[in-house]
């Protein structure tokens, strides 16, 4: 197993086990392409979440990352997020792409759960 393959397999597992701080949340749409590269007429809806691992989690502490949830829906509005703190956990988190030129790892998840932190 290569280091990159181990990273892609183990990092999502570790991030899924930790309740992260919800930093931002937004809805978006994107045009999709079919297998031949032609654009499909319908737009794909997604939710984009920025999260941060809280302190006390070793080498992952204070790391921020973005996750796209295809066909997701907002479970809290950006306005509600400004007025309160929330934690977020992800279901079936996966690495979708690693951009070594920009040092960014792209993630996607099937769903997410949030909880208000008091």
C-alpha angles and dihedrals in degrees: 000000000000124000091247093052090048090050093050091049101042106032096065089048091054093045091050092055093057125073103228130204112258107233102171141349131195141164123233146168131219135189112243128215126216124226092277092054095254117139115248117229096235125072121233115231122217143166119227118205129189112204137177128208108235123238118274096052100106118233091358094059115127094000113145123210139170125230128192119211108200112219088001127149131218112263091182129022123236087245092056089048090056091055100044142021122250137186122215135203125188133221119220096353113193138179108245100178141355115212105197093181092062098027092238129140114201119213136191130188135189094229144339139217126212132198128190113243114217 
